[in-house]
Structure formats: C-alpha cells, structure tokens
Amino acid sequence: MWYFYSPNIIYGEDALDFLENIEGSKCFIITDKVIEDLGYLKILTDKLEKLEKTYQIFNEVQPDPKEEVVLSAKEKCLSYKPDLIIALGGGSVIDTSKGVWVMYEYPEFGIDDIHIFNNALYELGKKAKLIAIPTTSGTGADATYAAVISRNNNGVWQKLIQAHKGLVPNFSILDPIFPKGMPPGLTVDTGMDVVAHAMEALVANGRNEFSDALALKAIELVFKYLPIAYKDGNNKDARDYLHQAATMAGLGFSNANVHIGHTTGHCLGAVFNIPHGKCVGIMLKYVTEYCLNYTAEDDKSIEIYAKMAKQLGWAKWDDEDKKAAFSVIEKLSQLHKIVNFPEKIKDIGITREDLDKNLDSLVNLCFQDASGSMCPRLPSKADFENIYRYAFEGKDIDF
C-alpha cells in the first residue's frame, strides 16, 4: 500500500481568483518585507478586499526561517483567530506558515512536536485552512509535507526538517503574476532547486510511479524554460511553466524524498550562509556521479538515469545504459553554462582554507540531516569529506 499526498492545485493566469471559492473570511497572511516592497502583498490584499475578506499581516519572515520568528507568528495568529492562513512568498514563508498552522491548531505544541509520529497532525485544518501562494519557482514547499526551520546550535544555524503528511497545505495557488518579477540570479537559483528536487527524487529510496512521472516532467520543463526565463524574465509562458515545474518537483520529492544532494547542500548553506538553491544546485552534479559510481548489483541508479536521458532525448534509445546515464552529467554542466550558474564550491567565494576549517562541522551536520538516509548509496564520513573536496575543485567523482 502506498499513499500520495497533494494539495488542491490551482494554476495558470488569474489563478488568484480562486480565492473566491475558498470558504473563510478572516485571513492571517504570512509573508516577508521583500514581498511587500515588490507590491505582491497588495495584489493579494486588493483581491481579499474585493471578496470582502478581512486580514492581518505578519511580514517578519526572513530567509531560512528562525524558530523564534515562527513562534512569534504563532502568538499573533492565536490572538487574531483566523479561519484561513495564507502563505505568500517563497519556501521560507511557506515553511513558517506550516509551523504556525500546526501551533494554531495545537497551541500547546512547539517545533519539536512536528514530527512523523505525531498522529494528531493528521487532524490539521479544523480551525483554519492553509493556502500556499508561492512567489518563487523553486522550493515546491506549497506541495510538500516538510517545514525547514533553523535553530541555533552552538553558534551554527542548524536546519531542522520537521515533517508530517498532515503538513501538506489545503490549497496551492500558482499564479504566474508573482514569479514574473524575479531577477535572473534568483530565477536560476530557484530553478536549479527544482532540478535537484526532481533528479534526487528519481533515485531516492521512496520513489514510486507517481513521483517518477512528476519528476520527469519537471526536469523537461526546467531544461526548456529556465534558459528562456533567465534571458527574458517577462516571458509569460516560461514563468508559468517554471512555476508549474516547481510544484511538480515538490510533489515528486515530497512523495519520494530527496537524498544526499540536499543533505550536503543544507549543511553547506547552514555553515556558510549560502542560499539553498545555489547550494543544492552545485552539489547535484557530484552526488549524481556518486550514485552512478555505485557498484551494488541491485542498485538501479544507472538504469533510472539512462531511461530518463533517453526519454528526454539526451541520449539515443540504443545507447548503452552507462553512457546514457552519464549524459545527464553533461546536460547539467551545459545548463550551468547557459544560465551562468556556478559549477563548484570555490566559485561562490568559499576558500579552501574555509572548507578545510569547517569540514568536520559540515560532515557532522550531514549525519544529522534525515534526507541523507534516503540515498541509494549511503556515504561514509570519508565519502562526505571527499564529496565536498571534489565539489570544491570541480573534479568528477571517481569513487
């Protein structure tokens, strides 16, 4: 028996109009000041006012949401007593909103009560529905059951992955009016996050037929439309399809999991304060090579990536599987060049001295990151160290 979890998804131009069909009139909006400054919050509030829905705004979310901010938003939400919680923003906003949603339903809960064994979380939504309106095309948080919340652990902001199937939002509204203003750098970082979600999901231990289909389509859309959106951010079709791809990949990895690409990326970002999409995008090539070098007889990584390459036209159908699989690495490198995305760690301002000094901390954090357990090939301490060293120099993984 298998379960596939998904929000109700409304997508395409004017998707925001669907708010009219969602019951509830008292809205607690969670967002950030950047979204407000860009005018996106006003688009939402104008729509709510037209629909005669009232609202209160919490706009204090910052990238990699801190536990203290989530708890602050919880208190304001409890005071306001909404029947709708609306997350307007990127992954940090949506993850914050998931935490608030849980603790609004159960005020006695804290962050540590959000975990897969807490059966009470299946009952979320009695007090308020959660509506996710992503403004970036990358995290897929609008479709997932995880919330990444940072906690200060001995001076390092450790990313806690709080997960439960009940955390999937009730609605995901994908209106391309929001991501159209993303600058090229953010467009690329978030687009590479989509690629990482989908490619890792294809070989993660939880993969299934539904996740495979969504991940494959997400990869196809990103490789086609990311270069277009990078060059012309006002291209409506590119923005719309990238927005859909992000949620498809979110559905894929949420129901299959990611693996050590996100493990190593999470830890790199936590230690060096580098944006998530940039970290996982850089690490993807190296962890994919690591999986393709696995020699276990029952491992299917080469078979899976070979089939993907052939389906997408990156390899010929009569190519030997290993050759076809490694064409994925070539296509990743080509995409990096087309959209001017860094291919190695030293390209993002981290020195070899910085890496060596923090390598023990990075590897220790890797072993605390739950997503690593879903990799078809489980790294040793030495493997993690070498993956980082090779990724720093841009060397092909040969172990």
Secondary structure, DSSP 8 states (H G I E B T S, - for coil): -------EEEESTTGGGGGGGS--SEEEEE-BHHHHHTTHHHHHHHHHHHTT-EEEEE-B--SS-BHHHHHHHHHHHHHH--SEEEEEESHHHHHHHHHHHHHHH-TT--GGG-STT-GGGGGTTSS-EEEEEESSSS--GGG-SEEEEEEEETTEEEEEEEE-GGGS-SEEEE-TTTGGG--HHHHHHHHHHHHHHHHHHHHSTT--HHHHHHHHHHHHHHHHHHHHHHH-TT-HHHHHHHHHHHHHHHHHHHHH---HHHHHHHHHHHHHT--HHHHHHHHHHHHHHHHHT---TT--HHHHHHHHHHHTTSS-TTS-HHHHHHHHHHHHHHHHHHTT---SGGGGT--HHHHHHHHHHHHHHHTT-GGGGGSSS---HHHHHHHHHHHHHT-----
